Amino acid sequence: MPRGDKSSYTGKQKRMAEHIEEGYEKRGTPKKEAERRAWATVNKETGGGNRSGSGRGVPDTNVSAKKGGRIGGPRGGKASASRPAAARSRSAKKAAATRKRNATKRSAKRKTARK
């Protein structure tokens, strides 16, 4: 099988690559580069070419599609949601004050470093 042959990919993988490629082209990426990136993404997420059919190939991982999103581990923010509103508000105000305090320290440090 020559390099670049797409016959070992499933229909779903081909549709995925097409959709990803369109997204890159909308953002101004050249056609050839968009196609290369799309297939690289499909390979990363699905583990390369899988022949279609029941029980063939390896299950898809969707690793790169899962990046980003919510912070907070397995509970996904449920722990803070169960706290009363007053407690959450107090925590938020305290965090904001800390960020503000640290920002002024950092800016003062930068000013002294320039001199």
Contacts in CASP RR format, 6 or more apart in sequence:
PFRMAT RR
TARGET T0000
AUTHOR 0000-0000-0000
METHOD contacts of the structure
MODEL  1
MPRGDKSSYTGKQKRMAEHIEEGYEKRGTPKKEAERRAWATVNKETGGGN
RSGSGRGVPDTNVSAKKGGRIGGPRGGKASASRPAAARSRSAKKAAATRK
RNATKRSAKRKTARK
1 7 0 8 1.000
1 8 0 8 1.000
6 14 0 8 1.000
6 39 0 8 1.000
8 49 0 8 1.000
8 50 0 8 1.000
8 51 0 8 1.000
9 17 0 8 1.000
9 42 0 8 1.000
9 48 0 8 1.000
9 49 0 8 1.000
9 50 0 8 1.000
10 49 0 8 1.000
10 50 0 8 1.000
10 51 0 8 1.000
10 52 0 8 1.000
11 52 0 8 1.000
13 42 0 8 1.000
13 46 0 8 1.000
13 48 0 8 1.000
13 49 0 8 1.000
13 50 0 8 1.000
16 41 0 8 1.000
16 42 0 8 1.000
16 45 0 8 1.000
16 46 0 8 1.000
17 35 0 8 1.000
17 38 0 8 1.000
17 39 0 8 1.000
17 41 0 8 1.000
17 42 0 8 1.000
18 38 0 8 1.000
20 37 0 8 1.000
20 38 0 8 1.000
20 41 0 8 1.000
20 42 0 8 1.000
21 34 0 8 1.000
21 35 0 8 1.000
21 37 0 8 1.000
21 38 0 8 1.000
23 34 0 8 1.000
24 33 0 8 1.000
24 34 0 8 1.000
24 37 0 8 1.000
24 38 0 8 1.000
25 31 0 8 1.000
25 34 0 8 1.000
29 37 0 8 1.000
41 64 0 8 1.000
42 48 0 8 1.000
43 49 0 8 1.000
44 63 0 8 1.000
44 64 0 8 1.000
45 60 0 8 1.000
45 61 0 8 1.000
45 62 0 8 1.000
45 63 0 8 1.000
45 64 0 8 1.000
45 65 0 8 1.000
46 58 0 8 1.000
46 60 0 8 1.000
46 61 0 8 1.000
47 58 0 8 1.000
47 60 0 8 1.000
47 61 0 8 1.000
50 56 0 8 1.000
50 57 0 8 1.000
50 58 0 8 1.000
51 57 0 8 1.000
70 76 0 8 1.000
70 77 0 8 1.000
80 88 0 8 1.000
80 91 0 8 1.000
END
